Amino acid sequence: MTRQQHYRGRTDGLLSALNPRDGVLRRGVRAIRTKWKIPLAILLRRSARLDAVIGVTGSAGKSTTCRLIAAVLEANDVVHLGFGINTTDGIRRSFLRKPAKARLWVQEISGHEHEAMKASVAFVRPTVGVVTTIGMDHISHYKSREAIADAKAQLVEALPADGVAILNADDPLVAAMAARTKARIVTYGRGNGADIRLMSSSSGYPKRLAMRVRLGDDEIDIQTRFIGGRWETSVLAAMATATALGIDPLAAAKAIGSVEPELFKDQVEVHAGVTFIVDALKAPYWTIASSIEILAAAEAPRKLMLFGTISDYRGTARTKYVTAAKAALAEAEIVIFYGPQAERVSRLVAENRERLFTFDTFDALMAFLKETLRPGDLISIKASGIDHLERVMLDYARPVTCRTTNCGKIFACNHCKHLYGEPPRHVL
């Protein structure tokens, strides 16, 4: 038995012995059990010897870009990939799982606050910095896209002189970061001046995103497993990183083509003859248009769109929800809003009684869908993680037990013990 296993066993025993009401004490024991990893990670990072450390930031596409870059690098090297949990402590804990032989590290870096981003960059110490795009995520904290860009720019500012900054030339706020780094610049985008240039692309379910990319005098075709043009940025960023690291472009394109969409991020599944396009972890308002574009380009006898909670916007909630509803009604036969914000579109329901519906409980929503969905339908789900609308697709794959409307959990349903077991009793 290792020291780590011995230590965990002793704290597990202590937790079991505690009265369930001793909340403060239980949280204290858990903190002791987890916090010791942070100084250990800092110590190991200081002594780690890596050939390249690729940090990826931006408002969207970070996780997918990391996964694509890792797929490109894994053909010849052992890679440590960190994505998903991108808090400073989350990055540190992830580093403890680095394979002993890994000489390359690809890490998603973000931060809800300027100082959190600074701390993450200081720990990672990137030699290559990739920036995707600047959107409206966390706008309530940063107040402006310029302030968001200022926080993200810390990644390229930290790069060494012999490092590489991979920048999105199509986003002015990202392109401007070239002036804030001493590293070599490699750009990607649609414009003529981009080093890695998108020449053409096509997508429309059941077809997947296909792209033609120019690198110098050569043009390369990339067939991906993704749907929708919004994933072009991640693919281009991965190709630009491959080029900067001297990887054969054809090999990079092949590796990119093998990567499936991340779970619940434009994931496509077909169950009981119904096609589900599930984007259920984040729903910032600025991404609603591209979600509707994916629905519009898809081929299906009948299209439906289901919205959960929309986030990260300025202005009134009613205006944003009504705008989203009208845009979706132009492309879908049936549009549904779910959750506490669904009433924002109530004024439109009277004008669209056969096409626009709202539900405030998960039971009512599922009852409607079971009566409405039929083989051949395509339903696009756009929601925030707090809505747990991934359950809709999961229920069609295998009936779920949990019908909770508001569980308060921050992780996706596939990780929850209540999904196919007894639902939590303290919530509706």
C-alpha positions, 0 to 999 in steps of 0.5 A, spaced: 500 500 500 502 506 498 502 512 502 497 516 498 492 510 499 494 509 506 492 516 507 486 516 503 484 510 507 485 513 514 481 519 512 475 515 509 475 512 515 474 518 519 469 521 514 465 515 515 465 515 523 463 522 523 455 524 524 452 526 518 450 533 521 457 535 522 458 538 516 463 543 518 468 538 520 466 533 514 468 539 509 475 540 513 477 533 513 475 533 505 480 539 505 485 536 508 485 530 504 485 534 497 489 540 499 495 536 500 496 535 493 497 542 491 504 544 494 506 537 491 504 539 484 507 545 485 514 542 487 513 537 481 512 542 476 518 546 478 523 539 477 519 537 471 523 537 464 518 538 458 520 539 451 514 543 450 508 546 454 502 548 450 497 552 453 490 554 450 485 559 452 479 563 449 472 564 450 470 558 446 473 552 443 479 551 449 477 543 450 476 541 443 482 545 441 486 541 446 484 535 444 485 536 437 492 538 439 494 532 443 491 527 438 496 531 433 502 530 438 500 523 440 502 520 434 510 520 436 510 522 443 507 521 450 502 527 451 499 529 458 493 532 456 489 537 461 482 540 459 475 541 462 477 543 469 481 549 468 481 552 475 488 553 478 487 548 483 484 543 478 490 544 473 495 543 479 491 536 481 491 534 473 498 535 473 499 530 478 496 525 473 502 526 468 505 520 465 512 519 467 514 519 460 510 525 458 515 530 454 509 534 452 503 538 455 497 540 452 493 544 458 487 548 457 487 555 461 482 559 463 480 564 469 473 567 471 478 573 474 484 576 472 488 573 478 486 566 477 488 566 470 495 569 472 496 564 477 494 558 472 499 561 467 505 562 472 504 554 474 503 552 467 509 556 464 507 555 457 512 555 451 506 555 446 500 559 447 494 558 443 488 563 443 481 561 440 476 567 440 474 572 445 466 572 446 462 574 452 463 569 457 464 571 464 461 578 462 458 580 468 465 580 472 469 583 466 464 588 464 467 588 457 470 584 451 476 588 451 477 586 459 476 579 457 481 579 452 486 583 457 486 577 462 487 572 456 493 576 453 497 574 460 498 567 456 502 570 450 505 575 455 508 569 459 511 566 453 519 566 452 522 569 446 523 562 443 516 560 444 510 561 439 504 565 440 498 561 435 493 567 434 486 567 431 487 573 425 480 573 424 478 576 431 481 583 432 482 582 440 486 576 439 490 578 433 492 585 437 495 580 442 501 579 437 504 586 440 504 583 447 509 578 446 516 577 445 514 570 442 514 568 434 507 569 432 503 564 427 496 566 425 490 562 423 484 564 420 480 566 413 483 572 411 489 573 406 494 574 411 493 568 416 499 563 416 494 558 416 488 560 412 481 557 411 480 556 404 473 553 404 468 549 408 462 545 408 457 542 414 450 540 414 448 534 418 448 528 416 455 531 413 460 533 418 465 539 417 470 538 411 475 544 410 480 546 405 486 549 409 492 553 405 499 552 409 504 556 405 503 554 397 500 547 399 492 546 400 490 540 405 483 537 406 481 536 413 475 531 414 472 532 421 467 529 426 464 535 428 458 539 425 457 546 424 462 552 422 464 554 429 469 548 430 473 551 424 477 555 429 479 549 433 481 545 427 485 551 424 488 552 431 490 545 432 493 545 425 497 552 426 500 548 432 502 542 428 505 547 423 509 551 429 512 544 432 514 542 425 509 536 424 507 533 418 501 537 415 498 530 412 499 527 419 496 532 423 490 532 418 489 525 419 489 525 427 484 531 427 479 527 423 479 521 428 477 526 434 470 525 436 466 531 439 466 532 446 461 529 450 455 534 450 458 539 446 455 538 439 455 531 440 450 527 435 446 521 437 441 517 434 436 513 439 429 510 437 430 514 430 431 521 433 437 525 432 439 529 438 444 534 437 446 536 444 450 542 446 448 542 454 454 544 458 454 552 456 449 557 453 452 564 453 448 568 448 453 570 443 453 562 441 446 562 440 446 564 433 451 559 431 447 553 434 441 555 430 445 555 424 447 548 425 440 546 426 438 550 419 444 547 415 441 540 418 437 535 414 431 532 417 424 531 416 422 535 422 426 539 426 425 541 434 430 546 438 430 545 446 433 551 450 435 551 457 438 557 461 441 562 456 447 566 460 453 571 459 449 577 456 448 584 457 441 587 457 434 584 459 433 577 459 426 577 456 429 581 450 435 575 449 430 570 450 425 573 445 430 574 440 433 567 441 425 564 440 424 568 434 430 566 430 429 558 432 422 559 430 425 561 423 428 554 422 425 549 427 418 547 426 417 546 434 421 550 439 421 549 447 424 553 453 425 549 459 427 552 466 425 558 471 427 563 465 422 559 460 416 564 462 421 570 458 417 568 452 410 567 454 408 573 450 410 569 444 406 563 446 399 566 444 402 567 437 405 560 436 401 556 440 402 550 436 410 551 435 412 554 441 412 551 448 415 552 455 416 547 461 418 549 468 419 542 470 423 536 467 417 531 468 412 536 464 418 536 459 419 529 458 412 527 458 411 532 452 417 530 448 415 523 449 408 524 446 411 529 440 418 526 438 417 521 432 422 517 428 426 521 423 426 528 428 432 532 429 432 535 436 437 540 438 439 542 445 442 548 447 442 549 455 447 551 461 450 545 465 445 547 471 439 545 466 442 538 466 438 537 459 443 532 457 438 527 460 433 528 455 438 524 450 440 519 455 433 517 457 432 515 450 438 511 450 436 508 456 431 510 461 433 515 467 430 515 474 432 522 476 426 527 474 429 532 478 428 539 476 433 543 480 438 538 483 444 544 484 449 539 482 455 542 477 457 536 474 454 533 468 449 527 469 453 522 466 457 522 472 451 522 477 449 516 481 442 518 481 441 518 474 439 511 474 438 510 481 434 513 487 433 521 486 436 526 491 430 527 496 432 534 498 430 537 492 424 537 487 
